Amino acid sequence: MKYDYLIVGAGLFGAIFAYEANKAGKRVLVIDRRNHIGGNIYTKEVEGIQVHEYGAHIFHTSDKAVWDYVQQFAEFNRYTNSPVARYGDELYNLPFNMNTFSKMWGAKTPGEAKEIIDRQIEEAGITEPKNLEEQAISLVGKDIYEKLVKGYTEKQWGKRATELPSFIIRRLPVRFVYDNNYFNDKYQGIPIGGYTQIIEKMLDGIEVRLNTDFFDERDALKQQADKLVFTGMIDAYYDYCYGELEYRSLRFETETLDMENYQGNAVVNYTEYEIPYTRIIEHKHFEYGCQGGYGNTGAINPKTVITREYPASWTKKAEPYYPMNDEKNNALYEKYKALADKEEGVIFGGRLGMYRYYDMHQVVAAALACVRENIG
């Protein structure tokens, strides 16, 4: 059978393109090297709890068209992302707001908090930041930087803050209000029943082959379709001919605990460098309004599932999660993009295909724009 589109990757970008192409009457084949659909937004039920297998995913957007689009595949709850940061035995609310400043300094008014931050910035005397550390201190002062930025950032990037370029942190949002809502977007939530159902509905009626690595049978697969939608690594597609793009990887340790409530919040960041993981996720707290219970029954789930998230160096055997969008890598990507622009019948999409850090709402918007450009 000849297909109109071969789509490599059954994640959000690939699934949206497949859904829209199928709806337009195109013949579609989707492949994925993993043993499940959904890519990094894959969720599965464990002990009655929807577990985010590849880290916390909270959908947020201010684009009503994007919000309305995903709503057709699932009902979303009213979850609001309000992470907590742990530094030693101290707990702070994120993002930086009056709850944070009250705990850190005993500040009672926005004026008091602003005065402390401004004084620390002035004392630092940094006019031209030469690295990430100097940039962060020039934005929020020494206390916030050392307790809530330094260790977490160094773990995330795998380098000391003094070795990281200043442009990585262009701004650090400081709110002089008592508001723990991490995102400023108008729409926010998590699908009731998890994300996997969304991809299942998108791919309903479409041929999907799992445990299928594109590179193992590249020529044979490409011959089966008129066009290719590739959501893997663009440098791998071109056999790293210009060199390897850099990524950061992650490692997850998930365990089920015989207790109702481990940390009282879905996400707790560990900002000390000496603690090897960046955060612990307690998945039941994503279920807004249930407090980890069974739906709306009011019964409390006696178990909980937690995940420790460890940043890791990327190798070809590891999973690439975050593009390293510094100047060097972006320049290298442009060389690969120039190759891609000349190649007919191949569409690159998603985080890896476009070498861009995308949140879910940005993936949706990019996928729909790609559909409009290529399918109409």
C-alpha atoms as one frame of an Amber mdcrd trajectory, in Angstrom:
protein
   0.000   0.000   0.000   1.282   3.448  -0.900   0.787   6.153   1.722   0.546
   9.894   1.239   2.468  10.526   4.455   4.891   8.532   6.546   5.036  10.177
   9.977   8.037   9.356  12.125   7.089   9.848  15.765   3.759   9.280  17.512
   4.143  12.251  19.840   1.976  15.345  19.902   3.282  16.933  16.690   3.150
  13.726  14.681  -0.278  12.771  16.016  -1.809  16.161  15.166  -0.410  16.045
  11.639  -1.651  12.471  11.236  -5.119  13.362  12.530  -5.513  16.347  10.231
  -4.088  14.516   7.217  -6.416  11.581   7.800  -9.349  13.964   8.174  -8.408
  15.470   4.811  -8.599  12.031   3.211  -4.871  11.314   3.086  -3.439   7.845
   3.643  -1.171   7.922   6.670   1.323   5.589   8.318   2.728   6.503  11.750
   5.783   4.776  13.209   7.527   5.132  16.562  10.584   3.404  17.980   9.049
   3.295  21.462   6.531   0.664  22.528   3.781   3.230  23.080   2.224   6.271
  21.448   2.250   9.758  22.957   5.937  10.577  22.975   6.979  12.471  26.077
   3.404  13.322  27.098   2.595   9.619  27.538   0.698   8.853  30.752  -0.336
   5.523  32.223  -2.509   4.530  35.163  -0.764   3.119  38.226  -2.786   2.373
  41.377  -5.622   4.500  40.012  -3.259   7.452  39.436  -2.347   8.943  36.058
   1.470   8.891  36.009   3.391  11.284  33.754   6.075   8.863  32.588   8.436
  11.511  31.209   8.062  14.320  33.718   5.362  16.799  34.643   3.250  18.095
  31.763   0.840  20.950  32.497  -0.974  22.346  29.490  -1.120  26.142  29.429
  -1.777  28.698  26.723  -3.259  32.121  26.104  -4.230  31.125  22.573  -7.935
  30.300  22.596  -7.713  28.503  19.250  -5.057  26.142  20.649  -7.055  25.617
  23.853 -10.251  24.887  21.930  -8.375  22.451  19.688  -7.130  20.218  22.503
 -10.478  20.413  24.297 -12.097  18.337  21.567 -10.014  15.311  22.609 -10.367
  15.438  26.414 -11.940  17.292  29.299  -9.346  19.284  31.224  -9.379  19.910
  34.963  -8.583  23.205  36.683  -5.086  22.270  37.832  -2.913  25.314  38.540
   0.851  24.883  38.511   2.152  26.088  41.884   5.535  24.459  42.506   7.390
  24.614  45.802  11.165  24.985  46.078  13.104  23.214  48.822  16.497  24.549
  49.914  17.807  22.592  52.877  14.970  22.575  55.374  13.431  25.742  53.944
  10.397  25.714  51.645   9.578  28.552  49.258   6.717  29.233  46.874   7.403
  29.669  43.159   7.424  31.750  41.086   9.207  34.431  43.138   6.368  36.325
  44.804   5.369  37.884  48.110   4.952  34.456  49.717   8.590  33.760  48.750
   9.856  37.095  50.057   7.858  36.868  53.276   9.416  33.478  54.038  12.919
  34.516  52.996  13.188  37.931  54.655  10.028  38.472  56.678   8.974  41.141
  54.183   5.373  42.175  54.760   4.802  44.605  51.903   5.832  44.810  48.252
   7.814  47.930  49.090   9.887  46.112  51.702  10.616  43.218  49.362  11.535
  45.492  46.465  13.863  47.512  48.684  15.775  44.354  49.719  16.111  43.125
  46.134  17.185  46.547  44.827  19.760  46.894  47.619  21.287  43.492  46.854
  21.445  44.311  43.138  23.135  47.623  43.891  25.616  45.998  46.303  26.581
  43.448  43.641  27.518  46.314  41.305  27.217  44.212  38.155  26.761  46.399
  35.072  27.798  43.993  32.324  27.082  40.364  33.332  29.773  38.019  31.997
  28.043  34.739  32.895  24.765  33.309  34.136  25.620  33.861  37.787  26.268
  37.556  37.314  23.194  37.891  35.117  20.900  36.297  37.710  22.293  38.346
  40.605  21.874  41.528  38.571  18.189  40.632  38.137  17.086  39.313  41.561
  19.938  39.796  44.006  22.158  37.387  45.898  19.688  35.652  48.274  17.178
  34.504  45.673  19.967  33.503  43.306  21.895  31.408  45.819  18.880  29.637
  47.306  16.511  29.227  44.383  18.432  29.614  41.110  22.080  28.574  41.396
  22.002  24.866  42.297  18.920  24.033  40.259  20.305  25.698  37.138  23.716
  24.056  37.494  22.102  20.636  37.779  19.831  21.312  34.830  22.650  22.368
  32.495  25.409  20.167  33.903  27.762  23.128  34.294  28.598  25.671  36.985
  26.725  28.945  36.664  29.969  30.859  36.171  30.638  28.690  33.094  27.223
  29.297  31.528  26.568  32.252  29.218  24.494  35.121  30.585  21.929  35.040
  27.757  20.441  31.773  29.081  18.579  33.845  31.674  17.221  36.919  29.962
  14.751  37.649  32.748  13.616  36.208  36.065   9.985  37.082  36.772   9.502
  38.716  40.185   5.942  39.280  41.364   5.162  41.614  44.214   1.799  39.947
  44.854   0.722  36.832  46.772   0.192  34.649  43.712   1.668  31.141  43.370
   0.324  30.503  39.866   3.476  29.730  37.886   2.038  30.521  34.470   0.526
  33.804  33.295  -1.554  32.102  30.613  -5.331  32.439  30.514  -5.968  28.709
  30.057  -4.379  25.973  32.142  -5.131  22.401  33.153  -4.452  18.697  32.779
  -6.697  16.243  30.889  -8.857  14.170  33.204  -7.748  10.617  32.535  -4.287
  11.580  31.278  -2.702  12.625  27.995  -2.489   9.232  26.268  -6.220   9.261
  25.496  -5.711  12.434  23.429  -3.160  10.752  21.177  -5.319   7.595  20.985
  -8.234   9.672  19.678  -6.036  11.502  17.195  -4.634   8.249  15.820  -7.935
   6.355  15.782  -8.340   4.646  12.407  -4.731   5.342  11.393  -2.126   2.605
  10.931   0.490   2.810  13.687   3.601   0.648  13.954   5.394   0.726  17.314
   8.870  -0.627  18.115   9.857   0.558  14.653  13.068   2.542  14.273  13.090
   4.670  11.123  16.849   4.328  10.736  16.729   0.527  10.769  14.694   0.411
   7.557  14.941   3.944   6.260  14.944   3.304   2.513  12.152   0.740   2.588
   9.942   2.978   4.738  10.494   6.079   2.615   9.491   4.155  -0.502   6.099
   3.448   1.037   5.020   7.090   1.132   5.016  10.154  -1.093   6.050  12.476
   1.749   7.808  12.136   5.092   7.047  13.997   8.337  10.083  13.593  10.567
   9.914  14.514  14.272  13.210  12.949  15.314  16.595  14.656  15.580  17.377
  16.624  12.445  21.129  16.032  12.816  20.561  12.263  13.048  18.473  12.395
   9.853  21.500  13.837   8.063  23.857  11.370   9.750  25.511  14.151  11.772
  27.281  15.378   8.637  28.004  18.773  10.220  28.526  17.363  13.708  26.228
  16.595  16.636  23.761  19.064  18.051  23.785  19.108  21.844  20.874  18.091
  24.052  20.229  17.557  27.725  18.718  14.283  28.828  16.739  13.190  31.884
  16.549  10.092  34.023  13.452   9.187  36.014  13.099   7.065  39.143   9.456
   6.243  39.854   8.142   4.349  42.851   4.791   3.542  44.436   4.539   4.301
  48.156   2.146   2.903  50.750   0.991   6.294  51.976  -1.762   8.718  51.080
   0.380  11.812  50.638   4.158  12.111  50.279   4.857  15.829  49.807   1.515
  17.623  49.601   2.199  19.145  46.184   2.541  17.897  42.618   5.992  19.426
  42.088   8.729  20.184  44.618  12.003  21.534  43.227  15.229  20.705  45.056
  17.482  23.691  44.520  20.629  22.526  46.344  23.381  21.398  43.994  24.368
  18.550  46.326  20.987  16.823  45.850  21.322  15.068  42.474  17.695  15.340
  41.338  16.039  18.603  40.384  12.528  17.783  41.524  10.135  15.215  42.894
   6.755  14.833  41.231   3.816  13.374  43.155   1.400  12.471  40.405  -1.864
  12.210  42.331  -1.800  15.942  43.039  -2.285  16.657  39.350  -5.849  15.425
  39.856  -7.367  18.766  40.767 -10.113  18.625  43.380  -9.565  14.968  44.282
  -6.454  15.299  46.479  -5.420  11.950  45.105  -8.794  10.311  45.633 -10.673
   8.144  43.175 -12.340  10.653  40.877 -15.301  12.343  42.549 -16.111   9.472
  44.902 -14.456  11.121  47.885 -12.584   7.912  48.711  -8.906   8.513  49.452
  -6.343   6.494  47.541  -4.089   4.869  50.186  -1.136   4.807  47.769   0.844
   7.454  45.967   3.338   7.475  43.086   6.392   9.735  43.056   9.091  10.377
  40.461  12.549  11.788  41.046  13.859  13.638  38.012  17.605  13.648  37.361
  19.244  15.789  34.672  21.737  13.826  32.620  24.293  14.288  29.891  23.088
  13.280  26.463  24.705  10.550  24.415  23.426   8.768  21.328  22.087   6.024
  23.600  20.162   8.473  25.784  16.837  10.193  25.155  17.191  13.814  23.964
  14.780  15.996  25.949  16.028  19.575  25.761  17.828  21.228  22.840  20.827
  23.265  24.028  19.786  26.455  22.268  22.973  28.409  22.791  24.677  30.391
  20.029  26.981  27.575  18.949  24.217  24.973  18.624  21.755  27.342  17.000
  24.366  28.182  14.368  24.922  24.473  13.740  21.171  23.897  13.478  20.938
  26.583  10.792  23.315  24.525   8.640  21.047  21.484   8.989  17.978  23.608
   8.329  19.549  24.802   5.085  19.783  21.169   4.003  16.187  20.554   5.059
  14.919  23.576   3.126  16.384  22.158  -0.080  14.990  18.673   0.377  11.676
  17.962  -1.304   9.028  15.785   0.262  10.393  15.912   3.827   8.829  17.962
   6.631  10.654  18.424   9.939   8.638  19.122  13.077   8.574  19.070  16.857
  11.279  19.809  19.411  13.880  17.585  17.800  13.057  18.157  14.155  13.072
  21.941  14.592  15.695  21.969  17.380  13.616  24.271  19.532  12.425  24.152
  23.124   8.663  23.878  22.729   5.996  23.675  25.403   2.926  21.638  24.485
   0.835  24.586  23.350   3.664  25.668  21.052   3.845  22.176  19.582   0.109
  22.291  18.868   0.382  25.701  17.190   3.426  24.628  15.147   1.767  21.384
  14.064  -1.407  23.151  12.958   0.638  25.755  11.064   2.500  22.896   9.364
  -0.809  21.291   8.403  -2.098  24.543   6.908   1.094  24.967   4.893   1.269
  21.425   3.580  -2.290  20.099   3.486  -4.418  23.216   3.423
